[in-house]
Amino acid sequence: MSTELLAFGISALALGIGVLVATRRFYPRLDVPEDVESSLQALTSMIAGILLLTGLGLILLGLFT
């Protein structure tokens, strides 16, 4: 078990969840056109997805190494 990989994985998961929670609170306050808002939502969803998958991968690697 590699504690460094576990720590980085947990922090990446926490960061991804934090991005998702922050955008749910922040996006309704934006005063932008609909197409811009949908593009922003897609971009942040991709960023959060990458962080979540990276975190899960690092946790799995940390557990099995």
PDB file of N, CA, C and O in Angstrom, chain B, residues numbered from 101:
ATOM      1  N   MET B 101       0.838  -1.168   0.000  1.00  0.00           N
ATOM      2  CA  MET B 101       0.000   0.000   0.000  1.00  0.00           C
ATOM      3  C   MET B 101       0.890   1.241   0.000  1.00  0.00           C
ATOM      4  O   MET B 101       1.815   1.358   0.804  1.00  0.00           O
ATOM      5  N   SER B 102       0.602   2.142  -0.894  1.00  0.00           N
ATOM      6  CA  SER B 102       1.376   3.368  -1.021  1.00  0.00           C
ATOM      7  C   SER B 102       0.556   4.540  -0.475  1.00  0.00           C
ATOM      8  O   SER B 102      -0.459   4.928  -1.053  1.00  0.00           O
ATOM      9  N   THR B 103       1.007   5.081   0.627  1.00  0.00           N
ATOM     10  CA  THR B 103       0.243   6.157   1.256  1.00  0.00           C
ATOM     11  C   THR B 103       0.290   7.448   0.448  1.00  0.00           C
ATOM     12  O   THR B 103      -0.638   8.254   0.514  1.00  0.00           O
ATOM     13  N   GLU B 104       1.360   7.651  -0.311  1.00  0.00           N
ATOM     14  CA  GLU B 104       1.436   8.873  -1.125  1.00  0.00           C
ATOM     15  C   GLU B 104       0.379   8.857  -2.221  1.00  0.00           C
ATOM     16  O   GLU B 104      -0.288   9.861  -2.470  1.00  0.00           O
ATOM     17  N   LEU B 105       0.233   7.708  -2.872  1.00  0.00           N
ATOM     18  CA  LEU B 105      -0.782   7.609  -3.913  1.00  0.00           C
ATOM     19  C   LEU B 105      -2.179   7.742  -3.333  1.00  0.00           C
ATOM     20  O   LEU B 105      -3.048   8.376  -3.931  1.00  0.00           O
ATOM     21  N   LEU B 106      -2.393   7.153  -2.182  1.00  0.00           N
ATOM     22  CA  LEU B 106      -3.692   7.290  -1.522  1.00  0.00           C
ATOM     23  C   LEU B 106      -3.980   8.745  -1.165  1.00  0.00           C
ATOM     24  O   LEU B 106      -5.100   9.220  -1.352  1.00  0.00           O
ATOM     25  N   ALA B 107      -2.987   9.444  -0.660  1.00  0.00           N
ATOM     26  CA  ALA B 107      -3.177  10.842  -0.283  1.00  0.00           C
ATOM     27  C   ALA B 107      -3.482  11.709  -1.508  1.00  0.00           C
ATOM     28  O   ALA B 107      -4.383  12.547  -1.475  1.00  0.00           O
ATOM     29  N   PHE B 108      -2.725  11.501  -2.583  1.00  0.00           N
ATOM     30  CA  PHE B 108      -2.986  12.264  -3.795  1.00  0.00           C
ATOM     31  C   PHE B 108      -4.350  11.913  -4.390  1.00  0.00           C
ATOM     32  O   PHE B 108      -5.042  12.789  -4.909  1.00  0.00           O
ATOM     33  N   GLY B 109      -4.732  10.658  -4.318  1.00  0.00           N
ATOM     34  CA  GLY B 109      -6.033  10.233  -4.826  1.00  0.00           C
ATOM     35  C   GLY B 109      -7.176  10.846  -4.049  1.00  0.00           C
ATOM     36  O   GLY B 109      -8.154  11.314  -4.633  1.00  0.00           O
ATOM     37  N   ILE B 110      -7.054  10.843  -2.736  1.00  0.00           N
ATOM     38  CA  ILE B 110      -8.105  11.434  -1.906  1.00  0.00           C
ATOM     39  C   ILE B 110      -8.195  12.935  -2.130  1.00  0.00           C
ATOM     40  O   ILE B 110      -9.291  13.495  -2.165  1.00  0.00           O
ATOM     41  N   SER B 111      -7.054  13.586  -2.280  1.00  0.00           N
ATOM     42  CA  SER B 111      -7.082  15.028  -2.536  1.00  0.00           C
ATOM     43  C   SER B 111      -7.658  15.347  -3.911  1.00  0.00           C
ATOM     44  O   SER B 111      -8.350  16.354  -4.062  1.00  0.00           O
ATOM     45  N   ALA B 112      -7.391  14.520  -4.913  1.00  0.00           N
ATOM     46  CA  ALA B 112      -7.966  14.742  -6.235  1.00  0.00           C
ATOM     47  C   ALA B 112      -9.479  14.517  -6.205  1.00  0.00           C
ATOM     48  O   ALA B 112     -10.230  15.255  -6.842  1.00  0.00           O
ATOM     49  N   LEU B 113      -9.920  13.507  -5.470  1.00  0.00           N
ATOM     50  CA  LEU B 113     -11.360  13.287  -5.315  1.00  0.00           C
ATOM     51  C   LEU B 113     -12.019  14.462  -4.615  1.00  0.00           C
ATOM     52  O   LEU B 113     -13.074  14.929  -5.045  1.00  0.00           O
ATOM     53  N   ALA B 114     -11.413  14.940  -3.548  1.00  0.00           N
ATOM     54  CA  ALA B 114     -11.975  16.071  -2.816  1.00  0.00           C
ATOM     55  C   ALA B 114     -12.015  17.324  -3.684  1.00  0.00           C
ATOM     56  O   ALA B 114     -12.975  18.092  -3.623  1.00  0.00           O
ATOM     57  N   LEU B 115     -10.990  17.530  -4.481  1.00  0.00           N
ATOM     58  CA  LEU B 115     -10.961  18.691  -5.366  1.00  0.00           C
ATOM     59  C   LEU B 115     -12.038  18.590  -6.444  1.00  0.00           C
ATOM     60  O   LEU B 115     -12.693  19.583  -6.759  1.00  0.00           O
ATOM     61  N   GLY B 116     -12.224  17.403  -7.007  1.00  0.00           N
ATOM     62  CA  GLY B 116     -13.275  17.217  -8.007  1.00  0.00           C
ATOM     63  C   GLY B 116     -14.659  17.436  -7.444  1.00  0.00           C
ATOM     64  O   GLY B 116     -15.496  18.078  -8.079  1.00  0.00           O
ATOM     65  N   ILE B 117     -14.909  16.907  -6.252  1.00  0.00           N
ATOM     66  CA  ILE B 117     -16.210  17.117  -5.609  1.00  0.00           C
ATOM     67  C   ILE B 117     -16.391  18.585  -5.259  1.00  0.00           C
ATOM     68  O   ILE B 117     -17.487  19.129  -5.392  1.00  0.00           O
ATOM     69  N   GLY B 118     -15.321  19.225  -4.813  1.00  0.00           N
ATOM     70  CA  GLY B 118     -15.382  20.657  -4.507  1.00  0.00           C
ATOM     71  C   GLY B 118     -15.710  21.503  -5.724  1.00  0.00           C
ATOM     72  O   GLY B 118     -16.465  22.471  -5.629  1.00  0.00           O
ATOM     73  N   VAL B 119     -15.148  21.142  -6.859  1.00  0.00           N
ATOM     74  CA  VAL B 119     -15.464  21.867  -8.099  1.00  0.00           C
ATOM     75  C   VAL B 119     -16.939  21.720  -8.441  1.00  0.00           C
ATOM     76  O   VAL B 119     -17.591  22.697  -8.811  1.00  0.00           O
ATOM     77  N   LEU B 120     -17.468  20.513  -8.320  1.00  0.00           N
ATOM     78  CA  LEU B 120     -18.877  20.293  -8.623  1.00  0.00           C
ATOM     79  C   LEU B 120     -19.791  21.059  -7.678  1.00  0.00           C
ATOM     80  O   LEU B 120     -20.784  21.643  -8.113  1.00  0.00           O
ATOM     81  N   VAL B 121     -19.468  21.061  -6.401  1.00  0.00           N
ATOM     82  CA  VAL B 121     -20.296  21.776  -5.423  1.00  0.00           C
ATOM     83  C   VAL B 121     -20.209  23.282  -5.646  1.00  0.00           C
ATOM     84  O   VAL B 121     -21.221  23.981  -5.576  1.00  0.00           O
ATOM     85  N   ALA B 122     -19.018  23.779  -5.911  1.00  0.00           N
ATOM     86  CA  ALA B 122     -18.850  25.217  -6.126  1.00  0.00           C
ATOM     87  C   ALA B 122     -19.592  25.696  -7.368  1.00  0.00           C
ATOM     88  O   ALA B 122     -20.175  26.781  -7.368  1.00  0.00           O
ATOM     89  N   THR B 123     -19.572  24.895  -8.418  1.00  0.00           N
ATOM     90  CA  THR B 123     -20.260  25.333  -9.635  1.00  0.00           C
ATOM     91  C   THR B 123     -21.778  25.309  -9.473  1.00  0.00           C
ATOM     92  O   THR B 123     -22.474  26.120 -10.082  1.00  0.00           O
ATOM     93  N   ARG B 124     -22.298  24.389  -8.661  1.00  0.00           N
ATOM     94  CA  ARG B 124     -23.750  24.381  -8.413  1.00  0.00           C
ATOM     95  C   ARG B 124     -24.199  25.641  -7.699  1.00  0.00           C
ATOM     96  O   ARG B 124     -25.316  26.113  -7.912  1.00  0.00           O
ATOM     97  N   ARG B 125     -23.338  26.189  -6.855  1.00  0.00           N
ATOM     98  CA  ARG B 125     -23.683  27.418  -6.145  1.00  0.00           C
ATOM     99  C   ARG B 125     -23.395  28.661  -6.995  1.00  0.00           C
ATOM    100  O   ARG B 125     -24.074  29.679  -6.862  1.00  0.00           O
ATOM    101  N   PHE B 126     -22.392  28.573  -7.861  1.00  0.00           N
ATOM    102  CA  PHE B 126     -21.920  29.756  -8.582  1.00  0.00           C
ATOM    103  C   PHE B 126     -22.685  30.013  -9.887  1.00  0.00           C
ATOM    104  O   PHE B 126     -22.946  31.167 -10.225  1.00  0.00           O
ATOM    105  N   TYR B 127     -23.046  28.953 -10.623  1.00  0.00           N
ATOM    106  CA  TYR B 127     -23.654  29.150 -11.933  1.00  0.00           C
ATOM    107  C   TYR B 127     -24.997  29.870 -11.924  1.00  0.00           C
ATOM    108  O   TYR B 127     -25.237  30.670 -12.828  1.00  0.00           O
ATOM    109  N   PRO B 128     -25.884  29.638 -10.965  1.00  0.00           N
ATOM    110  CA  PRO B 128     -27.147  30.398 -11.004  1.00  0.00           C
ATOM    111  C   PRO B 128     -26.956  31.903 -10.846  1.00  0.00           C
ATOM    112  O   PRO B 128     -27.825  32.677 -11.248  1.00  0.00           O
ATOM    113  N   ARG B 129     -25.843  32.327 -10.272  1.00  0.00           N
ATOM    114  CA  ARG B 129     -25.598  33.756 -10.084  1.00  0.00           C
ATOM    115  C   ARG B 129     -25.004  34.433 -11.310  1.00  0.00           C
ATOM    116  O   ARG B 129     -24.977  35.662 -11.387  1.00  0.00           O
ATOM    117  N   LEU B 130     -24.531  33.649 -12.264  1.00  0.00           N
ATOM    118  CA  LEU B 130     -23.947  34.236 -13.473  1.00  0.00           C
ATOM    119  C   LEU B 130     -25.032  34.837 -14.349  1.00  0.00           C
ATOM    120  O   LEU B 130     -26.140  34.311 -14.454  1.00  0.00           O
ATOM    121  N   ASP B 131     -24.689  35.936 -14.966  1.00  0.00           N
ATOM    122  CA  ASP B 131     -25.620  36.593 -15.873  1.00  0.00           C
ATOM    123  C   ASP B 131     -25.033  36.546 -17.285  1.00  0.00           C
ATOM    124  O   ASP B 131     -24.607  37.564 -17.830  1.00  0.00           O
ATOM    125  N   VAL B 132     -25.020  35.346 -17.859  1.00  0.00           N
ATOM    126  CA  VAL B 132     -24.443  35.141 -19.178  1.00  0.00           C
ATOM    127  C   VAL B 132     -25.500  34.501 -20.077  1.00  0.00           C
ATOM    128  O   VAL B 132     -26.478  33.941 -19.584  1.00  0.00           O
ATOM    129  N   PRO B 133     -25.306  34.583 -21.388  1.00  0.00           N
ATOM    130  CA  PRO B 133     -26.255  33.927 -22.304  1.00  0.00           C
ATOM    131  C   PRO B 133     -26.278  32.415 -22.102  1.00  0.00           C
ATOM    132  O   PRO B 133     -25.353  31.829 -21.540  1.00  0.00           O
ATOM    133  N   GLU B 134     -27.351  31.805 -22.572  1.00  0.00           N
ATOM    134  CA  GLU B 134     -27.581  30.370 -22.377  1.00  0.00           C
ATOM    135  C   GLU B 134     -26.490  29.510 -23.005  1.00  0.00           C
ATOM    136  O   GLU B 134     -26.068  28.517 -22.411  1.00  0.00           O
ATOM    137  N   ASP B 135     -26.031  29.879 -24.198  1.00  0.00           N
ATOM    138  CA  ASP B 135     -25.014  29.059 -24.860  1.00  0.00           C
ATOM    139  C   ASP B 135     -23.660  29.141 -24.142  1.00  0.00           C
ATOM    140  O   ASP B 135     -22.920  28.159 -24.092  1.00  0.00           O
ATOM    141  N   VAL B 136     -23.346  30.300 -23.597  1.00  0.00           N
ATOM    142  CA  VAL B 136     -22.100  30.442 -22.844  1.00  0.00           C
ATOM    143  C   VAL B 136     -22.178  29.631 -21.554  1.00  0.00           C
ATOM    144  O   VAL B 136     -21.206  28.985 -21.161  1.00  0.00           O
ATOM    145  N   GLU B 137     -23.332  29.666 -20.899  1.00  0.00           N
ATOM    146  CA  GLU B 137     -23.493  28.917 -19.660  1.00  0.00           C
ATOM    147  C   GLU B 137     -23.395  27.406 -19.901  1.00  0.00           C
ATOM    148  O   GLU B 137     -22.805  26.680 -19.101  1.00  0.00           O
ATOM    149  N   SER B 138     -23.970  26.949 -20.992  1.00  0.00           N
ATOM    150  CA  SER B 138     -23.877  25.514 -21.280  1.00  0.00           C
ATOM    151  C   SER B 138     -22.445  25.113 -21.612  1.00  0.00           C
ATOM    152  O   SER B 138     -22.015  24.014 -21.260  1.00  0.00           O
ATOM    153  N   SER B 139     -21.704  25.983 -22.281  1.00  0.00           N
ATOM    154  CA  SER B 139     -20.290  25.691 -22.556  1.00  0.00           C
ATOM    155  C   SER B 139     -19.472  25.656 -21.267  1.00  0.00           C
ATOM    156  O   SER B 139     -18.606  24.797 -21.106  1.00  0.00           O
ATOM    157  N   LEU B 140     -19.740  26.574 -20.360  1.00  0.00           N
ATOM    158  CA  LEU B 140     -19.048  26.575 -19.075  1.00  0.00           C
ATOM    159  C   LEU B 140     -19.369  25.327 -18.268  1.00  0.00           C
ATOM    160  O   LEU B 140     -18.489  24.749 -17.630  1.00  0.00           O
ATOM    161  N   GLN B 141     -20.618  24.917 -18.296  1.00  0.00           N
ATOM    162  CA  GLN B 141     -21.009  23.708 -17.570  1.00  0.00           C
ATOM    163  C   GLN B 141     -20.332  22.472 -18.150  1.00  0.00           C
ATOM    164  O   GLN B 141     -19.890  21.596 -17.407  1.00  0.00           O
ATOM    165  N   ALA B 142     -20.252  22.404 -19.459  1.00  0.00           N
ATOM    166  CA  ALA B 142     -19.584  21.263 -20.091  1.00  0.00           C
ATOM    167  C   ALA B 142     -18.097  21.244 -19.744  1.00  0.00           C
ATOM    168  O   ALA B 142     -17.542  20.184 -19.457  1.00  0.00           O
ATOM    169  N   LEU B 143     -17.458  22.396 -19.768  1.00  0.00           N
ATOM    170  CA  LEU B 143     -16.030  22.481 -19.454  1.00  0.00           C
ATOM    171  C   LEU B 143     -15.754  22.081 -18.015  1.00  0.00           C
ATOM    172  O   LEU B 143     -14.842  21.298 -17.752  1.00  0.00           O
ATOM    173  N   THR B 144     -16.531  22.611 -17.084  1.00  0.00           N
ATOM    174  CA  THR B 144     -16.285  22.269 -15.685  1.00  0.00           C
ATOM    175  C   THR B 144     -16.664  20.824 -15.386  1.00  0.00           C
ATOM    176  O   THR B 144     -16.071  20.204 -14.504  1.00  0.00           O
ATOM    177  N   SER B 145     -17.635  20.280 -16.100  1.00  0.00           N
ATOM    178  CA  SER B 145     -17.962  18.867 -15.921  1.00  0.00           C
ATOM    179  C   SER B 145     -16.809  17.984 -16.380  1.00  0.00           C
ATOM    180  O   SER B 145     -16.497  16.981 -15.738  1.00  0.00           O
ATOM    181  N   MET B 146     -16.182  18.352 -17.478  1.00  0.00           N
ATOM    182  CA  MET B 146     -15.026  17.587 -17.943  1.00  0.00           C
ATOM    183  C   MET B 146     -13.865  17.683 -16.962  1.00  0.00           C
ATOM    184  O   MET B 146     -13.208  16.682 -16.680  1.00  0.00           O
ATOM    185  N   ILE B 147     -13.608  18.878 -16.441  1.00  0.00           N
ATOM    186  CA  ILE B 147     -12.522  19.056 -15.478  1.00  0.00           C
ATOM    187  C   ILE B 147     -12.794  18.247 -14.217  1.00  0.00           C
ATOM    188  O   ILE B 147     -11.905  17.564 -13.708  1.00  0.00           O
ATOM    189  N   ALA B 148     -14.021  18.323 -13.713  1.00  0.00           N
ATOM    190  CA  ALA B 148     -14.370  17.570 -12.509  1.00  0.00           C
ATOM    191  C   ALA B 148     -14.310  16.071 -12.775  1.00  0.00           C
ATOM    192  O   ALA B 148     -13.869  15.314 -11.911  1.00  0.00           O
ATOM    193  N   GLY B 149     -14.739  15.634 -13.932  1.00  0.00           N
ATOM    194  CA  GLY B 149     -14.672  14.223 -14.275  1.00  0.00           C
ATOM    195  C   GLY B 149     -13.248  13.713 -14.337  1.00  0.00           C
ATOM    196  O   GLY B 149     -12.959  12.613 -13.867  1.00  0.00           O
ATOM    197  N   ILE B 150     -12.360  14.500 -14.911  1.00  0.00           N
ATOM    198  CA  ILE B 150     -10.951  14.119 -14.967  1.00  0.00           C
ATOM    199  C   ILE B 150     -10.374  14.021 -13.562  1.00  0.00           C
ATOM    200  O   ILE B 150      -9.631  13.087 -13.259  1.00  0.00           O
ATOM    201  N   LEU B 151     -10.712  14.978 -12.702  1.00  0.00           N
ATOM    202  CA  LEU B 151     -10.212  14.937 -11.332  1.00  0.00           C
ATOM    203  C   LEU B 151     -10.745  13.722 -10.581  1.00  0.00           C
ATOM    204  O   LEU B 151      -9.999  13.065  -9.856  1.00  0.00           O
ATOM    205  N   LEU B 152     -12.028  13.421 -10.751  1.00  0.00           N
ATOM    206  CA  LEU B 152     -12.621  12.283 -10.057  1.00  0.00           C
ATOM    207  C   LEU B 152     -12.030  10.958 -10.537  1.00  0.00           C
ATOM    208  O   LEU B 152     -11.697  10.093  -9.727  1.00  0.00           O
ATOM    209  N   LEU B 153     -11.904  10.805 -11.842  1.00  0.00           N
ATOM    210  CA  LEU B 153     -11.331   9.562 -12.365  1.00  0.00           C
ATOM    211  C   LEU B 153      -9.865   9.409 -12.003  1.00  0.00           C
ATOM    212  O   LEU B 153      -9.408   8.303 -11.716  1.00  0.00           O
ATOM    213  N   THR B 154      -9.134  10.495 -12.013  1.00  0.00           N
ATOM    214  CA  THR B 154      -7.735  10.451 -11.609  1.00  0.00           C
ATOM    215  C   THR B 154      -7.617  10.071 -10.135  1.00  0.00           C
ATOM    216  O   THR B 154      -6.769   9.264  -9.755  1.00  0.00           O
ATOM    217  N   GLY B 155      -8.477  10.662  -9.315  1.00  0.00           N
ATOM    218  CA  GLY B 155      -8.462  10.330  -7.892  1.00  0.00           C
ATOM    219  C   GLY B 155      -8.779   8.877  -7.642  1.00  0.00           C
ATOM    220  O   GLY B 155      -8.117   8.229  -6.830  1.00  0.00           O
ATOM    221  N   LEU B 156      -9.783   8.352  -8.327  1.00  0.00           N
ATOM    222  CA  LEU B 156     -10.116   6.937  -8.162  1.00  0.00           C
ATOM    223  C   LEU B 156      -8.985   6.035  -8.634  1.00  0.00           C
ATOM    224  O   LEU B 156      -8.669   5.033  -7.991  1.00  0.00           O
ATOM    225  N   GLY B 157      -8.383   6.392  -9.746  1.00  0.00           N
ATOM    226  CA  GLY B 157      -7.263   5.605 -10.254  1.00  0.00           C
ATOM    227  C   GLY B 157      -6.080   5.608  -9.301  1.00  0.00           C
ATOM    228  O   GLY B 157      -5.450   4.573  -9.080  1.00  0.00           O
ATOM    229  N   LEU B 158      -5.782   6.763  -8.741  1.00  0.00           N
ATOM    230  CA  LEU B 158      -4.670   6.834  -7.795  1.00  0.00           C
ATOM    231  C   LEU B 158      -4.960   6.051  -6.518  1.00  0.00           C
ATOM    232  O   LEU B 158      -4.065   5.425  -5.950  1.00  0.00           O
ATOM    233  N   ILE B 159      -6.200   6.088  -6.074  1.00  0.00           N
ATOM    234  CA  ILE B 159      -6.566   5.300  -4.885  1.00  0.00           C
ATOM    235  C   ILE B 159      -6.425   3.808  -5.170  1.00  0.00           C
ATOM    236  O   ILE B 159      -5.891   3.067  -4.345  1.00  0.00           O
ATOM    237  N   LEU B 160      -6.891   3.371  -6.314  1.00  0.00           N
ATOM    238  CA  LEU B 160      -6.749   1.955  -6.660  1.00  0.00           C
ATOM    239  C   LEU B 160      -5.291   1.549  -6.792  1.00  0.00           C
ATOM    240  O   LEU B 160      -4.900   0.479  -6.325  1.00  0.00           O
ATOM    241  N   LEU B 161      -4.494   2.382  -7.415  1.00  0.00           N
ATOM    242  CA  LEU B 161      -3.070   2.084  -7.514  1.00  0.00           C
ATOM    243  C   LEU B 161      -2.415   2.056  -6.137  1.00  0.00           C
ATOM    244  O   LEU B 161      -1.561   1.211  -5.866  1.00  0.00           O
ATOM    245  N   GLY B 162      -2.814   2.973  -5.277  1.00  0.00           N
ATOM    246  CA  GLY B 162      -2.242   3.011  -3.945  1.00  0.00           C
ATOM    247  C   GLY B 162      -2.607   1.812  -3.104  1.00  0.00           C
ATOM    248  O   GLY B 162      -1.824   1.372  -2.262  1.00  0.00           O
ATOM    249  N   LEU B 163      -3.798   1.280  -3.332  1.00  0.00           N
ATOM    250  CA  LEU B 163      -4.223   0.119  -2.557  1.00  0.00           C
ATOM    251  C   LEU B 163      -3.539  -1.163  -3.006  1.00  0.00           C
ATOM    252  O   LEU B 163      -3.266  -2.040  -2.186  1.00  0.00           O
ATOM    253  N   PHE B 164      -3.261  -1.282  -4.295  1.00  0.00           N
ATOM    254  CA  PHE B 164      -2.751  -2.541  -4.823  1.00  0.00           C
ATOM    255  C   PHE B 164      -1.249  -2.533  -5.098  1.00  0.00           C
ATOM    256  O   PHE B 164      -0.734  -3.481  -5.691  1.00  0.00           O
ATOM    257  N   THR B 165      -0.540  -1.496  -4.685  1.00  0.00           N
ATOM    258  CA  THR B 165       0.916  -1.503  -4.855  1.00  0.00           C
ATOM    259  C   THR B 165       1.611  -1.602  -3.523  1.00  0.00           C
ATOM    260  O   THR B 165       2.841  -1.622  -3.468  1.00  0.00           O
TER     261      THR B 165
END
